[in-house]
Amino acid sequence: MTNNKQKENYNRLKLVLVEQGKTSRWLAEQIGKQENTVSRWCLNKVQPSLPQLAEIARVLDVDVRTLICPTK
């Protein structure tokens, strides 16, 4: 058995930032987080909490559901 399972994406944060022409550095400044924290969220290495997702959605002026990958 090989361990070639494709990494799952749980959030769409990087895509939404690209669509809006914004950077992870910009978002980090807006929400008071370290740039490396936002970068790990964008790479789906770790996930922001639900309150953090709500704050990100507010800053980006999107529905919070836009930031989450659908399960179906």
mmCIF file of the N, C-alpha and C atoms, coordinates in Angstrom:
data_MODEL
# 
_entry.id   MODEL 
# 
loop_
_atom_site.group_PDB 
_atom_site.id 
_atom_site.type_symbol 
_atom_site.label_atom_id 
_atom_site.label_alt_id 
_atom_site.label_comp_id 
_atom_site.label_asym_id 
_atom_site.label_entity_id 
_atom_site.label_seq_id 
_atom_site.pdbx_PDB_ins_code 
_atom_site.Cartn_x 
_atom_site.Cartn_y 
_atom_site.Cartn_z 
_atom_site.occupancy 
_atom_site.B_iso_or_equiv 
_atom_site.pdbx_formal_charge 
_atom_site.auth_seq_id 
_atom_site.auth_comp_id 
_atom_site.auth_asym_id 
_atom_site.auth_atom_id 
_atom_site.pdbx_PDB_model_num 
ATOM 1   N N  . MET A 1 1  ? 0.850   -1.180 0.000  1.00 0.00 ? 1  MET A N  1 
ATOM 2   C CA . MET A 1 1  ? 0.000   0.000  0.000  1.00 0.00 ? 1  MET A CA 1 
ATOM 3   C C  . MET A 1 1  ? 0.895   1.243  0.000  1.00 0.00 ? 1  MET A C  1 
ATOM 4   N N  . THR A 1 2  ? 0.616   2.171  -0.889 1.00 0.00 ? 2  THR A N  1 
ATOM 5   C CA . THR A 1 2  ? 1.415   3.392  -0.948 1.00 0.00 ? 2  THR A CA 1 
ATOM 6   C C  . THR A 1 2  ? 0.693   4.525  -0.240 1.00 0.00 ? 2  THR A C  1 
ATOM 7   N N  . ASN A 1 3  ? 1.464   5.487  0.151  1.00 0.00 ? 3  ASN A N  1 
ATOM 8   C CA . ASN A 1 3  ? 0.903   6.642  0.854  1.00 0.00 ? 3  ASN A CA 1 
ATOM 9   C C  . ASN A 1 3  ? 0.845   7.832  -0.094 1.00 0.00 ? 3  ASN A C  1 
ATOM 10  N N  . ASN A 1 4  ? 0.190   7.659  -1.243 1.00 0.00 ? 4  ASN A N  1 
ATOM 11  C CA . ASN A 1 4  ? 0.095   8.714  -2.241 1.00 0.00 ? 4  ASN A CA 1 
ATOM 12  C C  . ASN A 1 4  ? -1.230  9.455  -2.180 1.00 0.00 ? 4  ASN A C  1 
ATOM 13  N N  . LYS A 1 5  ? -1.883  9.399  -1.042 1.00 0.00 ? 5  LYS A N  1 
ATOM 14  C CA . LYS A 1 5  ? -3.159  10.102 -0.902 1.00 0.00 ? 5  LYS A CA 1 
ATOM 15  C C  . LYS A 1 5  ? -2.945  11.596 -1.138 1.00 0.00 ? 5  LYS A C  1 
ATOM 16  N N  . GLN A 1 6  ? -3.739  12.160 -2.020 1.00 0.00 ? 6  GLN A N  1 
ATOM 17  C CA . GLN A 1 6  ? -3.619  13.581 -2.317 1.00 0.00 ? 6  GLN A CA 1 
ATOM 18  C C  . GLN A 1 6  ? -4.051  14.398 -1.105 1.00 0.00 ? 6  GLN A C  1 
ATOM 19  N N  . LYS A 1 7  ? -3.282  15.427 -0.820 1.00 0.00 ? 7  LYS A N  1 
ATOM 20  C CA . LYS A 1 7  ? -3.583  16.299 0.312  1.00 0.00 ? 7  LYS A CA 1 
ATOM 21  C C  . LYS A 1 7  ? -4.938  16.967 0.090  1.00 0.00 ? 7  LYS A C  1 
ATOM 22  N N  . GLU A 1 8  ? -5.760  16.903 1.117  1.00 0.00 ? 8  GLU A N  1 
ATOM 23  C CA . GLU A 1 8  ? -7.083  17.511 1.008  1.00 0.00 ? 8  GLU A CA 1 
ATOM 24  C C  . GLU A 1 8  ? -7.020  18.998 1.334  1.00 0.00 ? 8  GLU A C  1 
ATOM 25  N N  . ASN A 1 9  ? -7.794  19.755 0.616  1.00 0.00 ? 9  ASN A N  1 
ATOM 26  C CA . ASN A 1 9  ? -7.941  21.178 0.897  1.00 0.00 ? 9  ASN A CA 1 
ATOM 27  C C  . ASN A 1 9  ? -9.248  21.373 1.642  1.00 0.00 ? 9  ASN A C  1 
ATOM 28  N N  . TYR A 1 10 ? -9.159  22.058 2.756  1.00 0.00 ? 10 TYR A N  1 
ATOM 29  C CA . TYR A 1 10 ? -10.342 22.310 3.559  1.00 0.00 ? 10 TYR A CA 1 
ATOM 30  C C  . TYR A 1 10 ? -10.844 23.742 3.404  1.00 0.00 ? 10 TYR A C  1 
ATOM 31  N N  . ASN A 1 11 ? -9.922  24.629 3.035  1.00 0.00 ? 11 ASN A N  1 
ATOM 32  C CA . ASN A 1 11 ? -10.355 26.008 2.841  1.00 0.00 ? 11 ASN A CA 1 
ATOM 33  C C  . ASN A 1 11 ? -9.922  26.504 1.470  1.00 0.00 ? 11 ASN A C  1 
ATOM 34  N N  . ARG A 1 12 ? -10.575 27.569 1.023  1.00 0.00 ? 12 ARG A N  1 
ATOM 35  C CA . ARG A 1 12 ? -10.324 28.172 -0.289 1.00 0.00 ? 12 ARG A CA 1 
ATOM 36  C C  . ARG A 1 12 ? -9.695  29.556 -0.141 1.00 0.00 ? 12 ARG A C  1 
ATOM 37  N N  . LEU A 1 13 ? -9.047  29.778 0.972  1.00 0.00 ? 13 LEU A N  1 
ATOM 38  C CA . LEU A 1 13 ? -8.537  31.106 1.288  1.00 0.00 ? 13 LEU A CA 1 
ATOM 39  C C  . LEU A 1 13 ? -7.567  31.621 0.224  1.00 0.00 ? 13 LEU A C  1 
ATOM 40  N N  . LYS A 1 14 ? -6.630  30.804 -0.199 1.00 0.00 ? 14 LYS A N  1 
ATOM 41  C CA . LYS A 1 14 ? -5.659  31.241 -1.200 1.00 0.00 ? 14 LYS A CA 1 
ATOM 42  C C  . LYS A 1 14 ? -6.352  31.646 -2.498 1.00 0.00 ? 14 LYS A C  1 
ATOM 43  N N  . LEU A 1 15 ? -7.307  30.843 -2.925 1.00 0.00 ? 15 LEU A N  1 
ATOM 44  C CA . LEU A 1 15 ? -8.038  31.132 -4.158 1.00 0.00 ? 15 LEU A CA 1 
ATOM 45  C C  . LEU A 1 15 ? -8.811  32.448 -4.056 1.00 0.00 ? 15 LEU A C  1 
ATOM 46  N N  . VAL A 1 16 ? -9.470  32.674 -2.941 1.00 0.00 ? 16 VAL A N  1 
ATOM 47  C CA . VAL A 1 16 ? -10.246 33.903 -2.754 1.00 0.00 ? 16 VAL A CA 1 
ATOM 48  C C  . VAL A 1 16 ? -9.318  35.119 -2.736 1.00 0.00 ? 16 VAL A C  1 
ATOM 49  N N  . LEU A 1 17 ? -8.165  34.993 -2.087 1.00 0.00 ? 17 LEU A N  1 
ATOM 50  C CA . LEU A 1 17 ? -7.209  36.099 -2.082 1.00 0.00 ? 17 LEU A CA 1 
ATOM 51  C C  . LEU A 1 17 ? -6.740  36.416 -3.503 1.00 0.00 ? 17 LEU A C  1 
ATOM 52  N N  . VAL A 1 18 ? -6.434  35.384 -4.287 1.00 0.00 ? 18 VAL A N  1 
ATOM 53  C CA . VAL A 1 18 ? -5.997  35.589 -5.672 1.00 0.00 ? 18 VAL A CA 1 
ATOM 54  C C  . VAL A 1 18 ? -7.104  36.250 -6.480 1.00 0.00 ? 18 VAL A C  1 
ATOM 55  N N  . GLU A 1 19 ? -8.340  35.765 -6.315 1.00 0.00 ? 19 GLU A N  1 
ATOM 56  C CA . GLU A 1 19 ? -9.474  36.341 -7.044 1.00 0.00 ? 19 GLU A CA 1 
ATOM 57  C C  . GLU A 1 19 ? -9.637  37.827 -6.739 1.00 0.00 ? 19 GLU A C  1 
ATOM 58  N N  . GLN A 1 20 ? -9.332  38.215 -5.505 1.00 0.00 ? 20 GLN A N  1 
ATOM 59  C CA . GLN A 1 20 ? -9.494  39.613 -5.099 1.00 0.00 ? 20 GLN A CA 1 
ATOM 60  C C  . GLN A 1 20 ? -8.223  40.438 -5.290 1.00 0.00 ? 20 GLN A C  1 
ATOM 61  N N  . GLY A 1 21 ? -7.153  39.801 -5.756 1.00 0.00 ? 21 GLY A N  1 
ATOM 62  C CA . GLY A 1 21 ? -5.905  40.527 -5.964 1.00 0.00 ? 21 GLY A CA 1 
ATOM 63  C C  . GLY A 1 21 ? -5.235  40.948 -4.669 1.00 0.00 ? 21 GLY A C  1 
ATOM 64  N N  . LYS A 1 22 ? -5.427  40.160 -3.628 1.00 0.00 ? 22 LYS A N  1 
ATOM 65  C CA . LYS A 1 22 ? -4.855  40.475 -2.324 1.00 0.00 ? 22 LYS A CA 1 
ATOM 66  C C  . LYS A 1 22 ? -3.832  39.407 -1.941 1.00 0.00 ? 22 LYS A C  1 
ATOM 67  N N  . THR A 1 23 ? -2.964  39.758 -1.002 1.00 0.00 ? 23 THR A N  1 
ATOM 68  C CA . THR A 1 23 ? -1.905  38.841 -0.579 1.00 0.00 ? 23 THR A CA 1 
ATOM 69  C C  . THR A 1 23 ? -2.147  38.346 0.837  1.00 0.00 ? 23 THR A C  1 
ATOM 70  N N  . SER A 1 24 ? -1.447  37.292 1.195  1.00 0.00 ? 24 SER A N  1 
ATOM 71  C CA . SER A 1 24 ? -1.532  36.793 2.564  1.00 0.00 ? 24 SER A CA 1 
ATOM 72  C C  . SER A 1 24 ? -0.955  37.816 3.533  1.00 0.00 ? 24 SER A C  1 
ATOM 73  N N  . ARG A 1 25 ? 0.040   38.577 3.088  1.00 0.00 ? 25 ARG A N  1 
ATOM 74  C CA . ARG A 1 25 ? 0.605   39.638 3.939  1.00 0.00 ? 25 ARG A CA 1 
ATOM 75  C C  . ARG A 1 25 ? -0.464  40.690 4.240  1.00 0.00 ? 25 ARG A C  1 
ATOM 76  N N  . TRP A 1 26 ? -1.204  41.094 3.211  1.00 0.00 ? 26 TRP A N  1 
ATOM 77  C CA . TRP A 1 26 ? -2.270  42.080 3.391  1.00 0.00 ? 26 TRP A CA 1 
ATOM 78  C C  . TRP A 1 26 ? -3.300  41.562 4.394  1.00 0.00 ? 26 TRP A C  1 
ATOM 79  N N  . LEU A 1 27 ? -3.722  40.286 4.214  1.00 0.00 ? 27 LEU A N  1 
ATOM 80  C CA . LEU A 1 27 ? -4.724  39.722 5.116  1.00 0.00 ? 27 LEU A CA 1 
ATOM 81  C C  . LEU A 1 27 ? -4.194  39.656 6.540  1.00 0.00 ? 27 LEU A C  1 
ATOM 82  N N  . ALA A 1 28 ? -2.955  39.242 6.697  1.00 0.00 ? 28 ALA A N  1 
ATOM 83  C CA . ALA A 1 28 ? -2.358  39.158 8.030  1.00 0.00 ? 28 ALA A CA 1 
ATOM 84  C C  . ALA A 1 28 ? -2.398  40.516 8.728  1.00 0.00 ? 28 ALA A C  1 
ATOM 85  N N  . GLU A 1 29 ? -2.070  41.566 7.988  1.00 0.00 ? 29 GLU A N  1 
ATOM 86  C CA . GLU A 1 29 ? -2.110  42.917 8.565  1.00 0.00 ? 29 GLU A CA 1 
ATOM 87  C C  . GLU A 1 29 ? -3.536  43.310 8.963  1.00 0.00 ? 29 GLU A C  1 
ATOM 88  N N  . GLN A 1 30 ? -4.510  42.932 8.140  1.00 0.00 ? 30 GLN A N  1 
ATOM 89  C CA . GLN A 1 30 ? -5.903  43.305 8.410  1.00 0.00 ? 30 GLN A CA 1 
ATOM 90  C C  . GLN A 1 30 ? -6.459  42.629 9.655  1.00 0.00 ? 30 GLN A C  1 
ATOM 91  N N  . ILE A 1 31 ? -6.039  41.387 9.909  1.00 0.00 ? 31 ILE A N  1 
ATOM 92  C CA . ILE A 1 31 ? -6.620  40.634 11.029 1.00 0.00 ? 31 ILE A CA 1 
ATOM 93  C C  . ILE A 1 31 ? -5.673  40.508 12.222 1.00 0.00 ? 31 ILE A C  1 
ATOM 94  N N  . GLY A 1 32 ? -4.500  41.121 12.129 1.00 0.00 ? 32 GLY A N  1 
ATOM 95  C CA . GLY A 1 32 ? -3.578  41.123 13.263 1.00 0.00 ? 32 GLY A CA 1 
ATOM 96  C C  . GLY A 1 32 ? -2.917  39.789 13.527 1.00 0.00 ? 32 GLY A C  1 
ATOM 97  N N  . LYS A 1 33 ? -2.631  39.048 12.486 1.00 0.00 ? 33 LYS A N  1 
ATOM 98  C CA . LYS A 1 33 ? -1.951  37.750 12.617 1.00 0.00 ? 33 LYS A CA 1 
ATOM 99  C C  . LYS A 1 33 ? -0.594  37.812 11.945 1.00 0.00 ? 33 LYS A C  1 
ATOM 100 N N  . GLN A 1 34 ? 0.266   36.876 12.279 1.00 0.00 ? 34 GLN A N  1 
ATOM 101 C CA . GLN A 1 34 ? 1.563   36.767 11.618 1.00 0.00 ? 34 GLN A CA 1 
ATOM 102 C C  . GLN A 1 34 ? 1.361   36.300 10.180 1.00 0.00 ? 34 GLN A C  1 
ATOM 103 N N  . GLU A 1 35 ? 2.206   36.791 9.283  1.00 0.00 ? 35 GLU A N  1 
ATOM 104 C CA . GLU A 1 35 ? 2.098   36.396 7.886  1.00 0.00 ? 35 GLU A CA 1 
ATOM 105 C C  . GLU A 1 35 ? 2.284   34.893 7.705  1.00 0.00 ? 35 GLU A C  1 
ATOM 106 N N  . ASN A 1 36 ? 3.175   34.284 8.494  1.00 0.00 ? 36 ASN A N  1 
ATOM 107 C CA . ASN A 1 36 ? 3.388   32.836 8.342  1.00 0.00 ? 36 ASN A CA 1 
ATOM 108 C C  . ASN A 1 36 ? 2.159   32.038 8.779  1.00 0.00 ? 36 ASN A C  1 
ATOM 109 N N  . THR A 1 37 ? 1.381   32.554 9.706  1.00 0.00 ? 37 THR A N  1 
ATOM 110 C CA . THR A 1 37 ? 0.137   31.888 10.114 1.00 0.00 ? 37 THR A CA 1 
ATOM 111 C C  . THR A 1 37 ? -0.852  31.873 8.953  1.00 0.00 ? 37 THR A C  1 
ATOM 112 N N  . VAL A 1 38 ? -1.040  33.024 8.329  1.00 0.00 ? 38 VAL A N  1 
ATOM 113 C CA . VAL A 1 38 ? -1.963  33.116 7.194  1.00 0.00 ? 38 VAL A CA 1 
ATOM 114 C C  . VAL A 1 38 ? -1.452  32.258 6.037  1.00 0.00 ? 38 VAL A C  1 
ATOM 115 N N  . SER A 1 39 ? -0.155  32.231 5.833  1.00 0.00 ? 39 SER A N  1 
ATOM 116 C CA . SER A 1 39 ? 0.426   31.402 4.778  1.00 0.00 ? 39 SER A CA 1 
ATOM 117 C C  . SER A 1 39 ? 0.120   29.927 5.005  1.00 0.00 ? 39 SER A C  1 
ATOM 118 N N  . ARG A 1 40 ? 0.218   29.459 6.242  1.00 0.00 ? 40 ARG A N  1 
ATOM 119 C CA . ARG A 1 40 ? -0.106  28.050 6.542  1.00 0.00 ? 40 ARG A CA 1 
ATOM 120 C C  . ARG A 1 40 ? -1.578  27.766 6.310  1.00 0.00 ? 40 ARG A C  1 
ATOM 121 N N  . TRP A 1 41 ? -2.443  28.751 6.588  1.00 0.00 ? 41 TRP A N  1 
ATOM 122 C CA . TRP A 1 41 ? -3.866  28.583 6.280  1.00 0.00 ? 41 TRP A CA 1 
ATOM 123 C C  . TRP A 1 41 ? -4.051  28.459 4.771  1.00 0.00 ? 41 TRP A C  1 
ATOM 124 N N  . CYS A 1 42 ? -3.389  29.330 4.019  1.00 0.00 ? 42 CYS A N  1 
ATOM 125 C CA . CYS A 1 42 ? -3.523  29.327 2.558  1.00 0.00 ? 42 CYS A CA 1 
ATOM 126 C C  . CYS A 1 42 ? -3.035  28.021 1.947  1.00 0.00 ? 42 CYS A C  1 
ATOM 127 N N  . LEU A 1 43 ? -2.041  27.414 2.555  1.00 0.00 ? 43 LEU A N  1 
ATOM 128 C CA . LEU A 1 43 ? -1.489  26.154 2.068  1.00 0.00 ? 43 LEU A CA 1 
ATOM 129 C C  . LEU A 1 43 ? -2.228  24.936 2.637  1.00 0.00 ? 43 LEU A C  1 
ATOM 130 N N  . ASN A 1 44 ? -3.237  25.168 3.459  1.00 0.00 ? 44 ASN A N  1 
ATOM 131 C CA . ASN A 1 44 ? -4.020  24.115 4.095  1.00 0.00 ? 44 ASN A CA 1 
ATOM 132 C C  . ASN A 1 44 ? -3.172  23.207 4.978  1.00 0.00 ? 44 ASN A C  1 
ATOM 133 N N  . LYS A 1 45 ? -2.110  23.769 5.546  1.00 0.00 ? 45 LYS A N  1 
ATOM 134 C CA . LYS A 1 45 ? -1.291  23.008 6.502  1.00 0.00 ? 45 LYS A CA 1 
ATOM 135 C C  . LYS A 1 45 ? -1.970  22.992 7.861  1.00 0.00 ? 45 LYS A C  1 
ATOM 136 N N  . VAL A 1 46 ? -2.603  24.096 8.202  1.00 0.00 ? 46 VAL A N  1 
ATOM 137 C CA . VAL A 1 46 ? -3.436  24.210 9.401  1.00 0.00 ? 46 VAL A CA 1 
ATOM 138 C C  . VAL A 1 46 ? -4.671  24.988 8.999  1.00 0.00 ? 46 VAL A C  1 
ATOM 139 N N  . GLN A 1 47 ? -5.677  24.954 9.840  1.00 0.00 ? 47 GLN A N  1 
ATOM 140 C CA . GLN A 1 47 ? -6.941  25.614 9.516  1.00 0.00 ? 47 GLN A CA 1 
ATOM 141 C C  . GLN A 1 47 ? -7.249  26.714 10.524 1.00 0.00 ? 47 GLN A C  1 
ATOM 142 N N  . PRO A 1 48 ? -7.791  27.819 10.046 1.00 0.00 ? 48 PRO A N  1 
ATOM 143 C CA . PRO A 1 48 ? -8.232  28.858 10.983 1.00 0.00 ? 48 PRO A CA 1 
ATOM 144 C C  . PRO A 1 48 ? -9.457  28.365 11.750 1.00 0.00 ? 48 PRO A C  1 
ATOM 145 N N  . SER A 1 49 ? -9.634  28.904 12.933 1.00 0.00 ? 49 SER A N  1 
ATOM 146 C CA . SER A 1 49 ? -10.819 28.563 13.726 1.00 0.00 ? 49 SER A CA 1 
ATOM 147 C C  . SER A 1 49 ? -12.060 29.180 13.078 1.00 0.00 ? 49 SER A C  1 
ATOM 148 N N  . LEU A 1 50 ? -13.212 28.754 13.508 1.00 0.00 ? 50 LEU A N  1 
ATOM 149 C CA . LEU A 1 50 ? -14.445 29.329 12.969 1.00 0.00 ? 50 LEU A CA 1 
ATOM 150 C C  . LEU A 1 50 ? -14.550 30.829 13.234 1.00 0.00 ? 50 LEU A C  1 
ATOM 151 N N  . PRO A 1 51 ? -14.214 31.318 14.434 1.00 0.00 ? 51 PRO A N  1 
ATOM 152 C CA . PRO A 1 51 ? -14.238 32.776 14.624 1.00 0.00 ? 51 PRO A CA 1 
ATOM 153 C C  . PRO A 1 51 ? -13.238 33.489 13.702 1.00 0.00 ? 51 PRO A C  1 
ATOM 154 N N  . GLN A 1 52 ? -12.082 32.878 13.463 1.00 0.00 ? 52 GLN A N  1 
ATOM 155 C CA . GLN A 1 52 ? -11.109 33.482 12.554 1.00 0.00 ? 52 GLN A CA 1 
ATOM 156 C C  . GLN A 1 52 ? -11.639 33.492 11.129 1.00 0.00 ? 52 GLN A C  1 
ATOM 157 N N  . LEU A 1 53 ? -12.301 32.407 10.717 1.00 0.00 ? 53 LEU A N  1 
ATOM 158 C CA . LEU A 1 53 ? -12.904 32.365 9.380  1.00 0.00 ? 53 LEU A CA 1 
ATOM 159 C C  . LEU A 1 53 ? -13.949 33.462 9.230  1.00 0.00 ? 53 LEU A C  1 
ATOM 160 N N  . ALA A 1 54 ? -14.738 33.669 10.272 1.00 0.00 ? 54 ALA A N  1 
ATOM 161 C CA . ALA A 1 54 ? -15.761 34.722 10.226 1.00 0.00 ? 54 ALA A CA 1 
ATOM 162 C C  . ALA A 1 54 ? -15.114 36.097 10.080 1.00 0.00 ? 54 ALA A C  1 
ATOM 163 N N  . GLU A 1 55 ? -14.010 36.317 10.790 1.00 0.00 ? 55 GLU A N  1 
ATOM 164 C CA . GLU A 1 55 ? -13.309 37.602 10.682 1.00 0.00 ? 55 GLU A CA 1 
ATOM 165 C C  . GLU A 1 55 ? -12.699 37.772 9.287  1.00 0.00 ? 55 GLU A C  1 
ATOM 166 N N  . ILE A 1 56 ? -12.123 36.715 8.756  1.00 0.00 ? 56 ILE A N  1 
ATOM 167 C CA . ILE A 1 56 ? -11.549 36.751 7.405  1.00 0.00 ? 56 ILE A CA 1 
ATOM 168 C C  . ILE A 1 56 ? -12.640 37.066 6.384  1.00 0.00 ? 56 ILE A C  1 
ATOM 169 N N  . ALA A 1 57 ? -13.780 36.416 6.511  1.00 0.00 ? 57 ALA A N  1 
ATOM 170 C CA . ALA A 1 57 ? -14.896 36.664 5.595  1.00 0.00 ? 57 ALA A CA 1 
ATOM 171 C C  . ALA A 1 57 ? -15.345 38.118 5.663  1.00 0.00 ? 57 ALA A C  1 
ATOM 172 N N  . ARG A 1 58 ? -15.384 38.677 6.863  1.00 0.00 ? 58 ARG A N  1 
ATOM 173 C CA . ARG A 1 58 ? -15.779 40.073 7.035  1.00 0.00 ? 58 ARG A CA 1 
ATOM 174 C C  . ARG A 1 58 ? -14.779 40.992 6.338  1.00 0.00 ? 58 ARG A C  1 
ATOM 175 N N  . VAL A 1 59 ? -13.496 40.742 6.541  1.00 0.00 ? 59 VAL A N  1 
ATOM 176 C CA . VAL A 1 59 ? -12.448 41.579 5.943  1.00 0.00 ? 59 VAL A CA 1 
ATOM 177 C C  . VAL A 1 59 ? -12.474 41.479 4.414  1.00 0.00 ? 59 VAL A C  1 
ATOM 178 N N  . LEU A 1 60 ? -12.710 40.264 3.897  1.00 0.00 ? 60 LEU A N  1 
ATOM 179 C CA . LEU A 1 60 ? -12.735 40.054 2.451  1.00 0.00 ? 60 LEU A CA 1 
ATOM 180 C C  . LEU A 1 60 ? -14.099 40.366 1.841  1.00 0.00 ? 60 LEU A C  1 
ATOM 181 N N  . ASP A 1 61 ? -15.074 40.662 2.689  1.00 0.00 ? 61 ASP A N  1 
ATOM 182 C CA . ASP A 1 61 ? -16.430 40.968 2.249  1.00 0.00 ? 61 ASP A CA 1 
ATOM 183 C C  . ASP A 1 61 ? -17.027 39.836 1.413  1.00 0.00 ? 61 ASP A C  1 
ATOM 184 N N  . VAL A 1 62 ? -16.929 38.612 1.959  1.00 0.00 ? 62 VAL A N  1 
ATOM 185 C CA . VAL A 1 62 ? -17.506 37.429 1.318  1.00 0.00 ? 62 VAL A CA 1 
ATOM 186 C C  . VAL A 1 62 ? -18.296 36.644 2.361  1.00 0.00 ? 62 VAL A C  1 
ATOM 187 N N  . ASP A 1 63 ? -19.174 35.794 1.886  1.00 0.00 ? 63 ASP A N  1 
ATOM 188 C CA . ASP A 1 63 ? -19.873 34.858 2.762  1.00 0.00 ? 63 ASP A CA 1 
ATOM 189 C C  . ASP A 1 63 ? -18.847 33.851 3.268  1.00 0.00 ? 63 ASP A C  1 
ATOM 190 N N  . VAL A 1 64 ? -18.910 33.512 4.535  1.00 0.00 ? 64 VAL A N  1 
ATOM 191 C CA . VAL A 1 64 ? -17.936 32.591 5.112  1.00 0.00 ? 64 VAL A CA 1 
ATOM 192 C C  . VAL A 1 64 ? -17.908 31.248 4.365  1.00 0.00 ? 64 VAL A C  1 
ATOM 193 N N  . ARG A 1 65 ? -19.029 30.865 3.787  1.00 0.00 ? 65 ARG A N  1 
ATOM 194 C CA . ARG A 1 65 ? -19.087 29.599 3.044  1.00 0.00 ? 65 ARG A CA 1 
ATOM 195 C C  . ARG A 1 65 ? -18.189 29.633 1.803  1.00 0.00 ? 65 ARG A C  1 
ATOM 196 N N  . THR A 1 66 ? -17.878 30.817 1.320  1.00 0.00 ? 66 THR A N  1 
ATOM 197 C CA . THR A 1 66 ? -16.989 30.967 0.177  1.00 0.00 ? 66 THR A CA 1 
ATOM 198 C C  . THR A 1 66 ? -15.570 30.506 0.531  1.00 0.00 ? 66 THR A C  1 
ATOM 199 N N  . LEU A 1 67 ? -15.232 30.555 1.799  1.00 0.00 ? 67 LEU A N  1 
ATOM 200 C CA . LEU A 1 67 ? -13.883 30.224 2.233  1.00 0.00 ? 67 LEU A CA 1 
ATOM 201 C C  . LEU A 1 67 ? -13.687 28.746 2.536  1.00 0.00 ? 67 LEU A C  1 
ATOM 202 N N  . ILE A 1 68 ? -14.764 27.978 2.521  1.00 0.00 ? 68 ILE A N  1 
ATOM 203 C CA . ILE A 1 68 ? -14.696 26.567 2.893  1.00 0.00 ? 68 ILE A CA 1 
ATOM 204 C C  . ILE A 1 68 ? -14.967 25.693 1.676  1.00 0.00 ? 68 ILE A C  1 
ATOM 205 N N  . CYS A 1 69 ? -14.148 24.666 1.493  1.00 0.00 ? 69 CYS A N  1 
ATOM 206 C CA . CYS A 1 69 ? -14.366 23.730 0.385  1.00 0.00 ? 69 CYS A CA 1 
ATOM 207 C C  . CYS A 1 69 ? -15.597 22.895 0.672  1.00 0.00 ? 69 CYS A C  1 
ATOM 208 N N  . PRO A 1 70 ? -16.466 22.721 -0.315 1.00 0.00 ? 70 PRO A N  1 
ATOM 209 C CA . PRO A 1 70 ? -17.662 21.896 -0.110 1.00 0.00 ? 70 PRO A CA 1 
ATOM 210 C C  . PRO A 1 70 ? -17.286 20.433 0.074  1.00 0.00 ? 70 PRO A C  1 
ATOM 211 N N  . THR A 1 71 ? -18.107 19.711 0.798  1.00 0.00 ? 71 THR A N  1 
ATOM 212 C CA . THR A 1 71 ? -17.859 18.289 1.024  1.00 0.00 ? 71 THR A CA 1 
ATOM 213 C C  . THR A 1 71 ? -18.590 17.415 0.017  1.00 0.00 ? 71 THR A C  1 
ATOM 214 N N  . LYS A 1 72 ? -19.541 17.997 -0.691 1.00 0.00 ? 72 LYS A N  1 
ATOM 215 C CA . LYS A 1 72 ? -20.281 17.224 -1.699 1.00 0.00 ? 72 LYS A CA 1 
ATOM 216 C C  . LYS A 1 72 ? -20.388 18.010 -2.961 1.00 0.00 ? 72 LYS A C  1 
# 
